[in-house]
Amino acid sequence: MKEKKIREIIDKIVPYLNSDGGNLEFIKLEDDIVYIKLTGACGWYHNKNETIKYGILESIQSECPEITDVINVDI
């Protein structure tokens, strides 16, 4: 249930990233940590950690406050 909600939140964020040439892929949810992969322009953006913390994490925590972190993985 929690993963479904997180995927729904991510689906709302993706169009904003797409408008700047980026994208976001959900990888997994484990121990209240969301693992994602930023791609496109977001993948090499020098401030991607700020995007993750102040954009993606805050958006997810607004609806799922139990989420403690969002981690970008390089696969």
C-alpha positions in Angstrom: 0.0 0.0 0.0 2.8 2.4 0.9 4.7 1.6 -2.3 1.6 2.3 -4.3 1.2 5.7 -2.7 4.8 6.6 -3.3 4.5 5.6 -7.0 1.5 7.9 -7.3 3.4 10.8 -5.8 6.4 10.1 -8.1 3.9 10.1 -11.1 2.9 13.7 -10.1 6.6 14.8 -9.9 7.8 13.3 -13.2 6.1 15.8 -15.5 8.0 18.7 -13.8 11.3 16.8 -14.3 10.4 16.0 -17.9 9.8 19.7 -18.6 13.5 20.3 -17.8 14.7 17.2 -19.8 15.0 14.9 -16.8 13.2 11.8 -15.6 12.7 9.8 -12.4 12.4 6.0 -12.0 11.2 4.3 -8.8 13.6 1.5 -7.9 12.4 0.2 -4.5 11.1 1.0 -1.1 13.1 -0.6 1.8 13.0 0.3 5.5 11.1 3.5 4.9 13.8 4.7 2.4 12.8 5.3 -1.2 15.4 4.4 -3.8 15.1 6.2 -7.2 17.2 6.7 -10.3 17.4 10.2 -11.8 18.0 10.2 -15.5 18.3 12.6 -18.4 19.2 16.2 -17.4 18.5 15.3 -13.7 21.1 12.5 -13.7 24.0 14.8 -14.3 22.6 18.1 -12.7 25.1 19.4 -10.2 22.4 20.2 -7.7 20.6 16.9 -7.9 21.0 16.3 -4.2 19.0 19.5 -3.5 16.3 18.4 -6.0 16.1 15.1 -4.1 16.0 16.6 -0.6 13.8 19.7 -1.2 11.7 18.5 -4.1 11.2 14.7 -4.1 11.7 13.9 -0.4 9.5 16.8 0.7 6.8 15.8 -1.8 6.8 12.2 -0.6 6.9 13.1 3.1 4.0 15.5 2.7 1.8 12.4 2.1 4.0 9.7 3.7 5.7 11.3 6.7 7.2 7.9 7.8 9.6 8.0 4.8 13.0 9.0 6.2 15.1 9.4 3.0 15.2 9.3 -0.8 18.4 7.9 -2.3 19.5 8.2 -5.9 21.1 5.0 -7.2 23.4 4.8 -10.1 22.7 1.6 -11.9 
